[in-house]
Amino acid sequence: MGAMRFSVIIFCAVLCVCSGQLRREAYATVPQLIASSGYPVEKHRVTTEDGYILQIFRIPAGRRSARRSGPSAKGKRAVMIVHGLMGNSGNFVIMGPQNSLGYILADAGYDVWLANLRGNFYTAHKNLTRNDPAFWEFSFHEHGKYDAPAIIDKILTITGLSKVFYIGHSMGTTTFFTMLSQRPEYNDKLVAFVAMAPAVYMSNMKAFVNFFLKSFDLLNVMRRRGYHALSIRPEVLAMFVGSFCTARQPQTDICMRFLYAIVGEDYDLNPWDMVPVLLSSMHPASFRQVEHFAKVAMTDVFTSWEDGLYGEVKPYNLDNVKVPVTILYGENDQLTEKSQIMRLVDQLNKTGVLESVQAGGGWPKFNHLDFIFAKDVGKMVNRPLVEHIGDLYNKYYNE
């Protein structure tokens, strides 16, 4: 998935002919975005067992409760949200208080924790720099084995709670399933799980993988040239996007036309004024992350990394998932197609953990990115989702 989004940026830089200025949100950090929206924010540092340092951000109260009683979250129900490939914690606040899930949860009284997985700009390593090839030797396998468990433990330590609610989008869902497959003891630390556009089965991407990774051996060619991640410096990316990706009409916005060719077309919910901000907010991804998804697509198996793209196929054990799972999908999602998600639904239903399955937004054009960036995502998805989370908390958490 990362390779495709990277290709979109390259095409946009080369082919688009429009120009404009980026909004301030393109340059703001996540804490700056949260504070400027009137919410309290905390920064916390998590160190994984293998030495990666992850910044995570907390919204301990909503805007009105913050004014009334200060940013105290003692005794609140905690929710962690995990981003997808080339994403970051800002995905859940960038669309503002009326639409973004992080704010809506905080205003509903939840203690909100926004995760960052290794590789994005809010992460580092104790001994390795980002220029060191060894820094990038990870896939979503390590996100599940090390990152998510460390973040969960940090949240529970700070809050004093025994469990946290997990929400993931795209690779954030992959992280959840790889975590419980490898470390099933973390079932006991979770209330329930909401999977938005889960990326588990991806045989629909097989032709794309064969074209770019097998026929052209694209990533190994880039490795030989000294590159180890899909990454463009933020200031360079902002310059390209601000200059070339600011058209407001489908006929002239080549950036969105390329993007929608990959994730599914939905011009009706496209937030035109935010498109440059959203494109400029993409963070790096390791080549191995892309290759791991490619291996899943090529083998048609939700397999661990093992010896790489052509190594042993070793399925993750999804029977280890014991917490209730709610799945949200997009009817027009071209990355994680409905048919592939229904394979996962069948598997979870057989093991008895499937809570419910819902079409995101009830909209026939709803695509992979609409869960984060649709202009009406607050009304269509996030506010009903917060009510559903409350129901799950009441049903499965008795403390």
Secondary structure as the mmCIF struct_conf table of DSSP 4:
data_model
#
loop_
_struct_conf.conf_type_id
_struct_conf.id
_struct_conf.beg_label_comp_id
_struct_conf.beg_label_asym_id
_struct_conf.beg_label_seq_id
_struct_conf.end_label_comp_id
_struct_conf.end_label_asym_id
_struct_conf.end_label_seq_id
HELX_RH_AL_P HELX_RH_AL_P1 GLY A 2 LEU A 15
HELX_RH_3T_P HELX_RH_3T_P1 ARG A 24 ALA A 26
TURN_TY1_P TURN_TY1_P1 TYR A 27 TYR A 27
HELX_RH_AL_P HELX_RH_AL_P2 VAL A 30 SER A 36
TURN_TY1_P TURN_TY1_P2 SER A 37 GLY A 38
STRN STRN1 GLU A 42 THR A 47
TURN_TY1_P TURN_TY1_P3 GLU A 49 ASP A 50
BEND BEND1 GLY A 51 GLY A 51
STRN STRN2 TYR A 52 ILE A 59
BEND BEND2 ALA A 61 ALA A 61
HELX_RH_AL_P HELX_RH_AL_P3 ARG A 63 SER A 69
BEND BEND3 PRO A 71 PRO A 71
TURN_TY1_P TURN_TY1_P4 LYS A 74 GLY A 75
HELX_LH_PP_P HELX_LH_PP_P1 LYS A 76 ARG A 77
STRN STRN3 ALA A 78 VAL A 82
TURN_TY1_P TURN_TY1_P5 LEU A 85 MET A 86
HELX_RH_3T_P HELX_RH_3T_P2 SER A 89 PHE A 92
TURN_TY1_P TURN_TY1_P6 VAL A 93 MET A 95
TURN_TY1_P TURN_TY1_P7 PRO A 97 ASN A 99
HELX_RH_AL_P HELX_RH_AL_P4 LEU A 101 ASP A 107
TURN_TY1_P TURN_TY1_P8 ALA A 108 GLY A 109
STRN STRN4 ASP A 111 LEU A 114
TURN_TY1_P TURN_TY1_P9 ARG A 118 GLY A 119
BEND BEND4 ASN A 120 ASN A 120
TURN_TY1_P TURN_TY1_P10 PHE A 121 TYR A 122
STRN STRN5 THR A 123 HIS A 125
BEND BEND5 LYS A 126 ASN A 127
TURN_TY1_P TURN_TY1_P11 ARG A 130 ASN A 131
BEND BEND6 ASP A 132 ASP A 132
HELX_RH_3T_P HELX_RH_3T_P3 PRO A 133 TRP A 136
HELX_RH_AL_P HELX_RH_AL_P5 PHE A 140 GLU A 142
HELX_RH_PI_P HELX_RH_PI_P1 HIS A 143 ASP A 147
HELX_RH_AL_P HELX_RH_AL_P6 ALA A 148 THR A 159
BEND BEND7 SER A 162 SER A 162
STRN STRN6 VAL A 164 HIS A 169
TURN_TY1_P TURN_TY1_P12 SER A 170 SER A 170
HELX_RH_AL_P HELX_RH_AL_P7 MET A 171 GLN A 182
HELX_RH_3T_P HELX_RH_3T_P4 PRO A 184 LYS A 189
STRN STRN7 LEU A 190 MET A 196
BEND BEND8 ALA A 197 ALA A 197
BEND BEND9 VAL A 200 VAL A 200
HELX_RH_3T_P HELX_RH_3T_P5 SER A 203 MET A 205
HELX_RH_AL_P HELX_RH_AL_P8 LYS A 206 VAL A 209
HELX_RH_PI_P HELX_RH_PI_P2 ASN A 210 SER A 215
BEND BEND10 PHE A 216 PHE A 216
HELX_RH_AL_P HELX_RH_AL_P9 LEU A 218 ARG A 224
TURN_TY1_P TURN_TY1_P13 ARG A 225 GLY A 226
STRN STRN8 ALA A 229 LEU A 230
HELX_RH_AL_P HELX_RH_AL_P10 PRO A 234 PHE A 244
BEND BEND11 CYS A 245 CYS A 245
BEND BEND12 GLN A 249 GLN A 249
TURN_TY1_P TURN_TY1_P14 PRO A 250 THR A 252
HELX_RH_AL_P HELX_RH_AL_P11 ILE A 254 VAL A 263
HELX_RH_3T_P HELX_RH_3T_P6 TYR A 267 LEU A 269
HELX_RH_3T_P HELX_RH_3T_P7 TRP A 272 MET A 274
HELX_RH_AL_P HELX_RH_AL_P12 VAL A 275 SER A 280
TURN_TY1_P TURN_TY1_P15 SER A 281 SER A 281
STRN STRN9 ALA A 285 SER A 286
HELX_RH_AL_P HELX_RH_AL_P13 PHE A 287 THR A 299
TURN_TY1_P TURN_TY1_P16 ASP A 300 ASP A 300
BEND BEND13 VAL A 301 VAL A 301
STRN STRN10 THR A 303 THR A 303
TURN_TY1_P TURN_TY1_P17 GLU A 306 ASP A 307
BEND BEND14 GLY A 308 GLY A 308
TURN_TY1_P TURN_TY1_P18 LEU A 309 TYR A 310
BEND BEND15 GLY A 311 GLY A 311
STRN STRN11 PRO A 315 PRO A 315
HELX_RH_3T_P HELX_RH_3T_P8 LEU A 318 ASN A 320
BEND BEND16 VAL A 323 VAL A 323
STRN STRN12 VAL A 325 TYR A 329
TURN_TY1_P TURN_TY1_P19 GLU A 331 ASN A 332
BEND BEND17 GLN A 334 THR A 336
HELX_RH_AL_P HELX_RH_AL_P14 LYS A 338 THR A 351
TURN_TY1_P TURN_TY1_P20 GLY A 352 GLY A 352
STRN STRN13 LEU A 354 ALA A 359
HELX_RH_3T_P HELX_RH_3T_P9 GLY A 360 GLY A 362
TURN_TY1_P TURN_TY1_P21 PRO A 364 LYS A 365
TURN_TY1_P TURN_TY1_P22 HIS A 368 LEU A 369
HELX_RH_AL_P HELX_RH_AL_P15 ASP A 370 PHE A 373
TURN_TY1_P TURN_TY1_P23 LYS A 375 ASP A 376
HELX_RH_AL_P HELX_RH_AL_P16 VAL A 377 VAL A 377
HELX_RH_PI_P HELX_RH_PI_P3 GLY A 378 ASN A 382
HELX_RH_AL_P HELX_RH_AL_P17 ARG A 383 TYR A 396
#
